[in-house]
Amino acid sequence: MKKGNLSRVKEALLKSRNILITTHVNPDGDGISSEAALCLYLKKLGKHVVVINKDPLPEMFAFLPGVDEIHVSGQPTFDPDLIIVTDCGGLERTGLKIPGEFTPKVIVIDHHLTHDQNGEINLLDHEASATGELVYQLIKEMEKDSPAKMDYPIALCLYTSIFTDTGSFRYSNTTPKALEIASKLVAYGINSWTVAEQVYESKPYALLKLTGRFLRTLEISRKGRFAWGSIVKEDFKKTGTREEHTEGLVNYPRSIKGVEVAVFFREMNSEQIKISMRSKGEVNVAAIAEKFEGGGHHNAAGCIMKGSLKDVMKKVLRMVAESLQDEVPEEEGVEVHG
């Protein structure tokens, strides 16, 4: 992360009065926790801050301080002089529509490997475990010249950010720096079990029913190097679940012994498919996602593609197979749910 950009972001925040914070569509733990923490701190500075997301808050994160004030809307209802985009490359990935008469400065705070960040000021660190790491460093920088200090609610949000994006400190992005920051956040009184319980041990029964339907779709490549599964709209109707309940399903095929890449296909509608990919390290799935106008990290990436589930699966699985010198059995990989 460039220190100069950290100072520029700090200066922009101090000069601004009306601030809009947002994150990417289908927000995850890092995006939500980062924007919530930043909102809480900026309000301590006396700023007028509004958080607006295109999509609703996943229920597993309802325990976080301040998230009850997040607005779900397609566009802001006030005129911000500054917009902060967390955990993605820019406004186009948030789903928000900014009226033409609004001309706010845009700051992007992101840790993804892809190169689509287009804020006027970009606070980036591709080696950071989570965007929450960058928000932590920003708040600590601002504390130097401000009476406003980090407190338990802010620390809880930032700990959750790092906790979720490292897969509860299991993934390869669990760096010494991530653990160091997490330990400092715990010192504010964070109970790590409380966070783990809320995120991983409080699943609704309907989610397990959805998981069962997903597991029935699992397939594996000829050499066992990659595996995949899918969910269609009908699955949500049958189980009474929502899109947010698919979070983490891609980890089931990823957990298969010998599998290097896992792919999860989710039918958004009859013409759009959302793809999530996970790698154990050998394959850069962000590079694959970029070929389909998506992005992400080396080990976690995704994209949205137009087409039927069958056609999209063929295209994506062919690309994954090439990256692993493997192949999809002809009779498998393209079946849709009945």
C-alpha positions as CSV (number, residue, x, y, z in Angstrom):
1,M,0.0,0.0,0.0
2,K,1.3,3.4,-0.9
3,K,1.8,5.6,2.1
4,G,1.1,8.7,-0.1
5,N,-2.4,7.4,-0.9
6,L,-3.1,6.7,2.7
7,S,-2.4,10.4,3.4
8,R,-4.5,11.5,0.5
9,V,-7.5,9.4,1.7
10,K,-7.1,10.8,5.2
11,E,-7.1,14.4,3.8
12,A,-10.1,13.7,1.7
13,L,-12.1,12.2,4.6
14,L,-11.2,15.2,6.9
15,K,-12.3,17.7,4.3
16,S,-15.6,16.0,3.4
17,R,-18.9,16.4,5.2
18,N,-21.5,14.2,3.5
19,I,-20.1,10.8,2.8
20,L,-21.6,7.7,1.1
21,I,-20.1,4.3,1.7
22,T,-20.9,1.2,-0.3
23,T,-19.5,-2.2,-1.3
24,H,-20.0,-4.7,-4.1
25,V,-23.3,-6.4,-5.0
26,N,-24.0,-9.6,-3.0
27,P,-21.9,-8.2,-0.1
28,D,-19.8,-10.5,2.0
29,G,-18.2,-10.4,5.4
30,D,-15.3,-8.3,4.3
31,G,-17.2,-5.7,2.4
32,I,-19.9,-5.3,5.0
33,S,-17.6,-5.2,8.0
34,S,-15.2,-2.8,6.4
35,E,-17.9,-0.3,5.5
36,A,-19.6,-0.6,8.9
37,A,-16.3,0.0,10.7
38,L,-15.5,3.0,8.6
39,C,-18.9,4.4,9.0
40,L,-18.7,4.1,12.8
41,Y,-15.4,5.9,12.9
42,L,-16.3,8.7,10.6
43,K,-19.4,9.4,12.7
44,K,-17.2,9.8,15.7
45,L,-15.5,12.6,13.7
46,G,-18.9,14.3,13.3
47,K,-19.3,13.4,9.6
48,H,-22.7,12.8,8.0
49,V,-22.3,9.2,6.8
50,V,-24.8,7.0,5.0
51,V,-24.1,3.4,4.0
52,I,-26.1,2.2,1.0
53,N,-25.8,-1.3,-0.6
54,K,-27.6,-2.6,-3.6
55,D,-28.3,-6.0,-2.0
56,P,-29.6,-6.9,1.5
57,L,-27.4,-7.8,4.5
58,P,-26.8,-11.5,4.8
59,E,-28.4,-12.5,8.2
60,M,-25.2,-14.1,9.5
61,F,-23.8,-10.5,9.8
62,A,-26.7,-9.0,11.6
63,F,-24.8,-9.1,14.9
64,L,-22.3,-6.5,13.7
65,P,-22.6,-3.0,15.2
66,G,-24.2,-0.4,12.9
67,V,-25.4,-2.7,10.2
68,D,-29.0,-2.0,11.1
69,E,-28.5,1.4,9.6
70,I,-27.4,0.1,6.2
71,H,-29.8,1.2,3.5
72,V,-30.7,-1.1,0.6
73,S,-31.3,0.9,-2.5
74,G,-30.2,1.4,-6.1
75,Q,-29.1,5.0,-5.6
76,P,-28.4,7.6,-2.9
77,T,-31.2,9.9,-1.8
78,F,-28.8,12.7,-0.8
79,D,-25.9,14.5,-2.5
80,P,-22.6,13.2,-1.2
81,D,-19.4,15.1,-1.6
82,L,-17.4,11.9,-1.2
83,I,-18.1,8.2,-2.0
84,I,-16.1,5.4,-0.5
85,V,-16.2,2.0,-2.3
86,T,-14.9,-0.9,-0.2
87,D,-13.8,-4.4,-1.3
88,C,-14.2,-3.9,-5.1
89,G,-12.8,-1.9,-7.9
90,G,-15.3,0.9,-8.3
91,L,-18.9,2.1,-8.5
92,E,-19.8,-0.2,-11.5
93,R,-19.4,-3.2,-9.2
94,T,-21.6,-1.8,-6.5
95,G,-24.8,-1.8,-8.6
96,L,-25.5,1.8,-7.4
97,K,-26.6,4.5,-9.9
98,I,-25.3,7.9,-9.1
99,P,-27.5,10.7,-10.5
100,G,-25.7,12.8,-13.2
101,E,-26.0,16.0,-11.2
102,F,-23.9,14.4,-8.4
103,T,-20.1,14.9,-8.9
104,P,-18.6,13.4,-5.8
105,K,-14.9,12.3,-5.4
106,V,-14.6,8.5,-5.3
107,I,-12.2,6.6,-3.1
108,V,-11.7,2.9,-3.6
109,I,-10.4,0.8,-0.7
110,D,-9.6,-2.7,-2.0
111,H,-7.3,-5.7,-1.7
112,H,-8.2,-7.6,-4.8
113,L,-5.6,-8.7,-7.4
114,T,-7.5,-7.5,-10.5
115,H,-6.6,-4.2,-12.0
116,D,-10.0,-2.5,-12.4
117,Q,-9.8,-0.1,-9.5
118,N,-10.9,3.3,-10.8
119,G,-11.4,5.7,-7.9
120,E,-9.9,9.1,-8.0
121,I,-7.9,7.9,-5.0
122,N,-7.1,4.1,-4.8
123,L,-6.1,2.7,-1.4
124,L,-4.9,-0.8,-2.5
125,D,-2.8,-3.6,-1.1
126,H,-3.0,-6.9,-3.0
127,E,-1.1,-8.6,-0.2
128,A,-3.6,-7.7,2.5
129,S,-5.7,-10.5,3.8
130,A,-8.9,-8.4,3.7
131,T,-10.1,-4.8,3.0
132,G,-10.6,-4.6,6.7
133,E,-6.8,-4.6,7.1
134,L,-6.6,-1.4,5.0
135,V,-9.5,0.2,7.0
136,Y,-7.6,-0.7,10.2
137,Q,-4.5,1.1,9.0
138,L,-6.5,4.1,7.8
139,I,-8.2,4.5,11.1
140,K,-4.9,4.2,13.0
141,E,-3.4,6.8,10.7
142,M,-6.4,9.2,11.4
143,E,-6.1,8.6,15.1
144,K,-2.7,10.4,15.1
145,D,-4.4,13.8,14.6
146,S,-7.9,13.1,16.0
147,P,-9.5,12.7,19.4
148,A,-11.7,10.0,17.9
149,K,-10.3,6.5,18.7
150,M,-11.0,3.0,17.7
151,D,-13.4,1.2,20.1
152,Y,-15.0,-2.2,20.6
153,P,-17.7,-1.9,18.0
154,I,-15.2,-0.8,15.3
155,A,-12.8,-3.5,16.3
156,L,-15.5,-6.2,16.2
157,C,-16.3,-5.2,12.6
158,L,-12.7,-5.2,11.5
159,Y,-11.9,-8.5,13.3
160,T,-14.9,-10.1,11.5
161,S,-13.6,-8.7,8.2
162,I,-10.3,-10.5,8.5
163,F,-11.8,-13.6,10.2
164,T,-14.2,-14.2,7.3
165,D,-11.9,-13.4,4.4
166,T,-9.2,-15.7,5.7
167,G,-11.7,-18.5,6.2
168,S,-11.3,-18.3,10.0
169,F,-7.6,-18.0,9.6
170,R,-7.3,-21.2,7.5
171,Y,-6.6,-19.8,4.0
172,S,-3.2,-19.0,2.5
173,N,-3.9,-15.2,2.9
174,T,-3.5,-15.6,6.7
175,T,-0.3,-13.6,6.8
176,P,1.7,-12.6,9.9
177,K,0.4,-9.1,9.4
178,A,-3.2,-10.4,9.4
179,L,-2.7,-12.3,12.6
180,E,-0.9,-9.3,14.2
181,I,-3.8,-7.0,13.4
182,A,-6.3,-9.6,14.5
183,S,-4.5,-9.9,17.9
184,K,-4.6,-6.1,18.3
185,L,-8.3,-6.1,17.6
186,V,-9.0,-8.9,20.1
187,A,-7.3,-6.7,22.7
188,Y,-10.4,-4.4,22.5
189,G,-12.4,-7.2,24.1
190,I,-13.4,-9.3,21.1
191,N,-14.6,-12.8,21.9
192,S,-13.4,-14.9,19.0
193,W,-15.9,-17.7,19.7
194,T,-18.8,-15.2,19.6
195,V,-17.8,-14.2,16.0
196,A,-17.2,-17.8,15.0
197,E,-20.6,-18.9,16.4
198,Q,-22.4,-16.1,14.6
199,V,-20.8,-16.7,11.3
200,Y,-20.4,-20.5,11.2
201,E,-22.5,-22.1,13.9
202,S,-25.8,-20.4,13.5
203,K,-27.1,-21.7,10.2
204,P,-30.8,-21.9,9.6
205,Y,-32.3,-25.4,8.9
206,A,-33.3,-24.3,5.4
207,L,-29.7,-23.7,4.5
208,L,-28.8,-27.3,5.2
209,K,-31.7,-28.4,3.0
210,L,-30.2,-26.2,0.2
211,T,-26.8,-27.7,0.9
212,G,-28.2,-31.1,0.3
213,R,-29.6,-30.1,-3.0
214,F,-26.2,-28.6,-4.0
215,L,-24.3,-31.8,-3.0
216,R,-26.5,-33.9,-5.3
217,T,-25.1,-31.9,-8.2
218,L,-21.4,-32.4,-7.4
219,E,-19.2,-33.7,-10.3
220,I,-15.5,-34.2,-10.6
221,S,-13.1,-34.1,-13.6
222,R,-11.5,-37.2,-15.2
223,K,-8.2,-36.8,-13.3
224,G,-9.9,-35.5,-10.1
225,R,-8.2,-32.1,-10.3
226,F,-11.3,-30.0,-10.2
227,A,-14.9,-30.3,-9.1
228,W,-18.1,-28.3,-9.4
229,G,-21.7,-28.1,-8.4
230,S,-24.7,-25.8,-9.0
231,I,-27.8,-24.2,-7.6
232,V,-30.8,-23.1,-9.7
233,K,-33.7,-20.8,-8.9
234,E,-36.0,-23.7,-8.2
235,D,-33.7,-24.8,-5.3
236,F,-34.4,-21.6,-3.5
237,K,-38.2,-22.1,-3.9
238,K,-38.1,-25.7,-2.7
239,T,-36.0,-24.9,0.4
240,G,-37.3,-21.4,1.3
241,T,-33.8,-20.0,1.0
242,R,-32.2,-16.9,-0.6
243,E,-29.1,-16.2,-2.6
244,E,-27.1,-15.3,0.5
245,H,-27.4,-18.8,1.8
246,T,-25.1,-20.1,-1.0
247,E,-22.1,-18.4,0.8
248,G,-19.5,-21.1,1.4
249,L,-21.0,-23.8,-0.8
250,V,-18.1,-23.7,-3.2
251,N,-15.9,-25.0,-0.3
252,Y,-17.5,-28.4,-0.5
253,P,-16.0,-29.4,-3.8
254,R,-12.8,-27.6,-2.8
255,S,-12.5,-29.9,0.2
256,I,-12.3,-33.1,-1.9
257,K,-9.0,-34.8,-1.7
258,G,-6.9,-34.2,-4.9
259,V,-9.1,-31.3,-6.1
260,E,-7.1,-28.2,-6.9
261,V,-10.0,-25.9,-8.2
262,A,-13.6,-25.8,-7.2
263,V,-16.4,-24.1,-9.2
264,F,-19.8,-23.1,-8.0
265,F,-22.5,-22.1,-10.6
266,R,-25.6,-20.2,-9.4
267,E,-28.5,-19.4,-11.7
268,M,-29.5,-15.8,-11.2
269,N,-32.2,-15.9,-13.8
270,S,-32.8,-17.6,-17.1
271,E,-30.0,-15.6,-18.8
272,Q,-27.4,-15.0,-16.1
273,I,-25.2,-17.3,-14.1
274,K,-22.9,-16.3,-11.2
275,I,-19.7,-18.3,-11.0
276,S,-17.5,-18.6,-7.9
277,M,-14.1,-20.3,-8.1
278,R,-11.7,-21.4,-5.4
279,S,-8.1,-22.7,-5.8
280,K,-5.7,-24.4,-3.4
281,G,-2.8,-22.4,-4.9
282,E,-1.7,-24.0,-8.1
283,V,-4.1,-22.2,-10.4
284,N,-4.7,-18.4,-10.4
285,V,-8.5,-18.4,-10.7
286,A,-8.6,-14.6,-10.9
287,A,-6.9,-14.9,-14.3
288,I,-9.7,-17.3,-15.4
289,A,-12.4,-15.0,-14.0
290,E,-10.9,-12.0,-15.9
291,K,-11.3,-13.8,-19.2
292,F,-15.1,-13.7,-18.4
293,E,-15.0,-10.0,-17.2
294,G,-14.8,-11.0,-13.6
295,G,-12.0,-10.8,-11.0
296,G,-10.8,-11.5,-7.5
297,H,-7.7,-13.1,-5.9
298,H,-5.3,-15.8,-6.9
299,N,-7.2,-18.4,-4.8
300,A,-10.8,-16.9,-4.8
301,A,-12.5,-15.2,-7.8
302,G,-15.8,-15.0,-9.6
303,C,-17.7,-13.5,-12.5
304,I,-21.2,-13.2,-13.9
305,M,-21.9,-14.6,-17.4
306,K,-24.9,-14.4,-19.8
307,G,-26.3,-17.6,-21.1
308,S,-28.0,-20.8,-19.9
309,L,-26.5,-22.8,-17.1
310,K,-25.6,-25.6,-19.5
311,D,-23.7,-23.3,-21.9
312,V,-21.9,-21.3,-19.2
313,M,-20.8,-24.5,-17.4
314,K,-19.3,-25.8,-20.7
315,K,-17.3,-22.6,-21.3
316,V,-16.0,-22.2,-17.7
317,L,-15.2,-25.9,-17.1
318,R,-13.3,-26.0,-20.4
319,M,-11.1,-23.1,-19.3
320,V,-10.5,-24.7,-15.9
321,A,-9.7,-28.1,-17.5
322,E,-7.1,-26.4,-19.8
323,S,-5.4,-24.7,-16.8
324,L,-5.0,-28.1,-15.1
325,Q,-4.4,-30.3,-18.1
326,D,-7.6,-32.2,-17.2
327,E,-10.9,-32.7,-18.9
328,V,-14.6,-32.9,-18.2
329,P,-16.2,-36.3,-18.9
330,E,-18.5,-35.9,-21.9
331,E,-21.5,-37.2,-20.1
332,E,-21.0,-35.0,-17.1
333,G,-20.6,-31.3,-16.2
334,V,-23.5,-30.0,-18.3
335,E,-26.6,-31.4,-16.6
336,V,-29.1,-29.0,-15.3
337,H,-31.4,-29.7,-12.4
338,G,-34.6,-31.5,-12.9
